[in-house]
């Protein structure tokens, strides 16, 4: 009788331990999933930043082109009277 009770207690303890282990595993899995999600978010943020930088560079290039055109136009306006005088 006592032996059976002890065996049952041992079985219960084992089950409890197994349950605890399963819970721990689940927690670990959840943590890993969260970490992956965070990493994905970080990558997305990095990609957005890169796109923004590219857009900024394009804008800068356009501004430089516009400036160059303006300088050429000014040069033309300055040279036009000289050409007309000849």
Backbone as JSON Lines, residues from 0, in Angstrom:
{"i":0,"aa":"X","n":[0.82,-1.2,0.0],"ca":[0.0,0.0,0.0],"c":[0.87,1.27,0.0]}
{"i":1,"aa":"X","n":[1.83,1.32,0.87],"ca":[2.72,2.48,0.96],"c":[3.57,2.56,-0.3]}
{"i":2,"aa":"X","n":[3.98,1.4,-0.78],"ca":[4.78,1.34,-2.0],"c":[4.0,1.89,-3.19]}
{"i":3,"aa":"X","n":[2.76,1.53,-3.3],"ca":[1.9,2.02,-4.38],"c":[1.73,3.53,-4.28]}
{"i":4,"aa":"X","n":[1.54,3.99,-3.08],"ca":[1.4,5.43,-2.84],"c":[2.68,6.17,-3.24]}
{"i":5,"aa":"X","n":[3.8,5.61,-2.87],"ca":[5.08,6.21,-3.24],"c":[5.29,6.21,-4.75]}
{"i":6,"aa":"X","n":[4.91,5.13,-5.39],"ca":[5.01,5.05,-6.84],"c":[4.12,6.09,-7.52]}
{"i":7,"aa":"X","n":[2.93,6.24,-7.0],"ca":[2.0,7.24,-7.53],"c":[2.56,8.66,-7.35]}
{"i":8,"aa":"X","n":[3.1,8.89,-6.2],"ca":[3.71,10.18,-5.91],"c":[4.88,10.46,-6.86]}
{"i":9,"aa":"X","n":[5.68,9.46,-7.08],"ca":[6.81,9.57,-7.99],"c":[6.34,9.86,-9.41]}
{"i":10,"aa":"X","n":[5.3,9.15,-9.82],"ca":[4.72,9.35,-11.14],"c":[4.18,10.78,-11.28]}
{"i":11,"aa":"X","n":[3.51,11.23,-10.26],"ca":[2.98,12.58,-10.24],"c":[4.1,13.62,-10.33]}
{"i":12,"aa":"X","n":[5.14,13.38,-9.6],"ca":[6.3,14.26,-9.64],"c":[6.93,14.29,-11.02]}
{"i":13,"aa":"X","n":[7.05,13.13,-11.61],"ca":[7.59,13.03,-12.97],"c":[6.73,13.79,-13.96]}
{"i":14,"aa":"X","n":[5.44,13.62,-13.84],"ca":[4.51,14.34,-14.72],"c":[4.64,15.85,-14.54]}
{"i":15,"aa":"X","n":[4.74,16.27,-13.32],"ca":[4.91,17.68,-13.02],"c":[6.21,18.23,-13.63]}
{"i":16,"aa":"X","n":[7.25,17.45,-13.5],"ca":[8.54,17.83,-14.07],"c":[8.45,17.94,-15.59]}
{"i":17,"aa":"X","n":[7.78,16.99,-16.19],"ca":[7.59,16.99,-17.63],"c":[6.8,18.22,-18.07]}
{"i":18,"aa":"X","n":[5.77,18.51,-17.33],"ca":[4.95,19.68,-17.61],"c":[5.77,20.96,-17.5]}
{"i":19,"aa":"X","n":[6.57,21.04,-16.48],"ca":[7.44,22.18,-16.28],"c":[8.43,22.32,-17.44]}
{"i":20,"aa":"X","n":[8.98,21.22,-17.85],"ca":[9.91,21.21,-18.97],"c":[9.23,21.68,-20.25]}
{"i":21,"aa":"X","n":[8.03,21.21,-20.47],"ca":[7.25,21.61,-21.64],"c":[6.96,23.11,-21.61]}
{"i":22,"aa":"X","n":[6.61,23.59,-20.46],"ca":[6.34,25.01,-20.28],"c":[7.59,25.84,-20.57]}
{"i":23,"aa":"X","n":[8.7,25.38,-20.08],"ca":[9.96,26.05,-20.32],"c":[10.3,26.07,-21.81]}
{"i":24,"aa":"X","n":[10.08,24.96,-22.46],"ca":[10.32,24.87,-23.89],"c":[9.42,25.83,-24.66]}
{"i":25,"aa":"X","n":[8.18,25.89,-24.26],"ca":[7.23,26.79,-24.89],"c":[7.66,28.25,-24.71]}
{"i":26,"aa":"X","n":[8.08,28.57,-23.52],"ca":[8.57,29.91,-23.22],"c":[9.78,30.26,-24.08]}
{"i":27,"aa":"X","n":[10.67,29.32,-24.2],"ca":[11.86,29.51,-25.02],"c":[11.49,29.74,-26.48]}
{"i":28,"aa":"X","n":[10.55,28.96,-26.96],"ca":[10.07,29.09,-28.33],"c":[9.44,30.46,-28.55]}
{"i":29,"aa":"X","n":[8.65,30.88,-27.6],"ca":[8.02,32.19,-27.66],"c":[9.06,33.31,-27.7]}
{"i":30,"aa":"X","n":[10.06,33.18,-26.88],"ca":[11.14,34.14,-26.84],"c":[11.87,34.21,-28.18]}
{"i":31,"aa":"X","n":[12.11,33.06,-28.74],"ca":[12.77,32.98,-30.04],"c":[11.93,33.64,-31.12]}
{"i":32,"aa":"X","n":[10.65,33.39,-31.09],"ca":[9.73,33.99,-32.04],"c":[9.74,35.51,-31.92]}
{"i":33,"aa":"X","n":[9.72,35.98,-30.69],"ca":[9.76,37.41,-30.43],"c":[11.05,38.03,-30.96]}
{"i":34,"aa":"X","n":[12.14,37.33,-30.74],"ca":[13.44,37.79,-31.22],"c":[13.46,37.87,-32.74]}
{"i":35,"aa":"X","n":[12.91,36.86,-33.39],"ca":[12.83,36.86,-34.85],"c":[11.98,38.01,-35.37]}
{"i":36,"aa":"X","n":[10.89,38.25,-34.69],"ca":[10.01,39.36,-35.07],"c":[10.74,40.69,-34.93]}
{"i":37,"aa":"X","n":[11.45,40.85,-33.85],"ca":[12.24,42.05,-33.61],"c":[13.3,42.25,-34.69]}
{"i":38,"aa":"X","n":[13.94,41.15,-35.04],"ca":[14.95,41.2,-36.07],"c":[14.35,41.61,-37.41]}
{"i":39,"aa":"X","n":[13.18,41.05,-37.71],"ca":[12.49,41.4,-38.95],"c":[12.14,42.88,-38.96]}
{"i":40,"aa":"X","n":[11.66,43.38,-37.84],"ca":[11.32,44.79,-37.72],"c":[12.55,45.67,-37.93]}
{"i":41,"aa":"X","n":[13.64,45.24,-37.34],"ca":[14.9,45.97,-37.48],"c":[15.35,46.0,-38.94]}
{"i":42,"aa":"X","n":[15.24,44.87,-39.61],"ca":[15.61,44.8,-41.02],"c":[14.73,45.7,-41.87]}
{"i":43,"aa":"X","n":[13.46,45.71,-41.56],"ca":[12.53,46.57,-42.28],"c":[12.89,48.04,-42.08]}
{"i":44,"aa":"X","n":[13.21,48.4,-40.87],"ca":[13.61,49.76,-40.55],"c":[14.87,50.15,-41.31]}
{"i":45,"aa":"X","n":[15.81,49.23,-41.35],"ca":[17.05,49.46,-42.07],"c":[16.79,49.67,-43.56]}
{"i":46,"aa":"X","n":[15.92,48.86,-44.11],"ca":[15.55,48.97,-45.52],"c":[14.9,50.32,-45.81]}
{"i":47,"aa":"X","n":[14.02,50.73,-44.94],"ca":[13.37,52.04,-45.09],"c":[14.37,53.18,-45.03]}
{"i":48,"aa":"X","n":[15.31,53.06,-44.12],"ca":[16.36,54.06,-44.0],"c":[17.2,54.14,-45.26]}
{"i":49,"aa":"X","n":[17.51,52.99,-45.81],"ca":[18.29,52.92,-47.04],"c":[17.53,53.56,-48.2]}
{"i":50,"aa":"X","n":[16.25,53.28,-48.29],"ca":[15.42,53.88,-49.33],"c":[15.37,55.39,-49.2]}
{"i":51,"aa":"X","n":[15.24,55.85,-47.98],"ca":[15.22,57.28,-47.72],"c":[16.54,57.93,-48.14]}
{"i":52,"aa":"X","n":[17.63,57.27,-47.84],"ca":[18.94,57.77,-48.23],"c":[19.07,57.84,-49.75]}
{"i":53,"aa":"X","n":[18.61,56.82,-50.43],"ca":[18.65,56.82,-51.89],"c":[17.81,57.95,-52.47]}
{"i":54,"aa":"X","n":[16.66,58.15,-51.89],"ca":[15.79,59.23,-52.33],"c":[16.46,60.59,-52.13]}
{"i":55,"aa":"X","n":[17.1,60.75,-51.0],"ca":[17.82,61.97,-50.7],"c":[18.95,62.21,-51.69]}
{"i":56,"aa":"X","n":[19.67,61.16,-52.02],"ca":[20.74,61.27,-53.0],"c":[20.21,61.67,-54.37]}
{"i":57,"aa":"X","n":[19.1,61.09,-54.73],"ca":[18.47,61.43,-56.0],"c":[18.06,62.9,-56.03]}
{"i":58,"aa":"X","n":[17.49,63.35,-54.94],"ca":[17.09,64.74,-54.82],"c":[18.29,65.68,-54.93]}
{"i":59,"aa":"X","n":[19.36,65.31,-54.29],"ca":[20.59,66.08,-54.34],"c":[21.12,66.15,-55.77]}
{"i":60,"aa":"X","n":[21.08,65.04,-56.44],"ca":[21.52,64.99,-57.82],"c":[20.68,65.91,-58.71]}
{"i":61,"aa":"X","n":[19.38,65.86,-58.5],"ca":[18.48,66.72,-59.26],"c":[18.75,68.2,-58.98]}
{"i":62,"aa":"X","n":[19.0,68.51,-57.74],"ca":[19.31,69.89,-57.38],"c":[20.61,70.36,-58.02]}
{"i":63,"aa":"X","n":[21.59,69.49,-58.04],"ca":[22.86,69.83,-58.68],"c":[22.69,70.05,-60.18]}
{"i":64,"aa":"X","n":[21.88,69.22,-60.78],"ca":[21.58,69.36,-62.2],"c":[20.88,70.69,-62.48]}
{"i":65,"aa":"X","n":[19.94,71.01,-61.64],"ca":[19.22,72.28,-61.77],"c":[20.16,73.47,-61.62]}
{"i":66,"aa":"X","n":[21.05,73.38,-60.68],"ca":[22.05,74.42,-60.47],"c":[22.95,74.58,-61.69]}
{"i":67,"aa":"X","n":[23.35,73.47,-62.24],"ca":[24.18,73.49,-63.44],"c":[23.45,74.15,-64.61]}
{"i":68,"aa":"X","n":[22.19,73.8,-64.77],"ca":[21.39,74.41,-65.82],"c":[21.25,75.92,-65.61]}
{"i":69,"aa":"X","n":[21.07,76.32,-64.4],"ca":[20.96,77.73,-64.06],"c":[22.25,78.48,-64.4]}
{"i":70,"aa":"X","n":[23.37,77.88,-64.05],"ca":[24.67,78.48,-64.35],"c":[24.86,78.6,-65.86]}
{"i":71,"aa":"X","n":[24.49,77.56,-66.58],"ca":[24.6,77.6,-68.04],"c":[23.72,78.69,-68.65]}
{"i":72,"aa":"X","n":[22.53,78.82,-68.12],"ca":[21.61,79.84,-68.59],"c":[22.17,81.24,-68.33]}
{"i":73,"aa":"X","n":[22.73,81.44,-67.15],"ca":[23.35,82.73,-66.82],"c":[24.52,83.03,-67.73]}
{"i":74,"aa":"X","n":[25.31,82.03,-67.99],"ca":[26.44,82.19,-68.9],"c":[25.98,82.58,-70.3]}
{"i":75,"aa":"X","n":[24.93,81.93,-70.72],"ca":[24.36,82.23,-72.03],"c":[23.84,83.67,-72.08]}
{"i":76,"aa":"X","n":[23.18,84.07,-71.03],"ca":[22.67,85.44,-70.96],"c":[23.79,86.48,-70.94]}
{"i":77,"aa":"X","n":[24.9,86.13,-70.33],"ca":[26.04,87.03,-70.29],"c":[26.77,87.08,-71.63]}
{"i":78,"aa":"X","n":[26.8,85.97,-72.3],"ca":[27.52,85.91,-73.57],"c":[26.7,86.4,-74.76]}
{"i":79,"aa":"X","n":[25.41,86.4,-74.61],"ca":[24.54,86.81,-75.71],"c":[24.78,88.24,-76.19]}
{"i":80,"aa":"X","n":[24.9,89.21,-75.29],"ca":[25.19,90.57,-75.77],"c":[26.54,90.67,-76.48]}
{"i":81,"aa":"X","n":[27.5,89.9,-76.01],"ca":[28.81,89.9,-76.65],"c":[28.74,89.34,-78.06]}
{"i":82,"aa":"X","n":[27.93,88.31,-78.21],"ca":[27.75,87.71,-79.53],"c":[26.97,88.63,-80.46]}
{"i":83,"aa":"X","n":[26.04,89.36,-79.91],"ca":[25.23,90.26,-80.72],"c":[26.01,91.5,-81.15]}
{"i":84,"aa":"X","n":[26.99,91.89,-80.36],"ca":[27.79,93.05,-80.69],"c":[28.72,92.78,-81.87]}
{"i":85,"aa":"X","n":[29.09,91.56,-82.04],"ca":[29.99,91.23,-83.14],"c":[29.2,91.12,-84.37]}
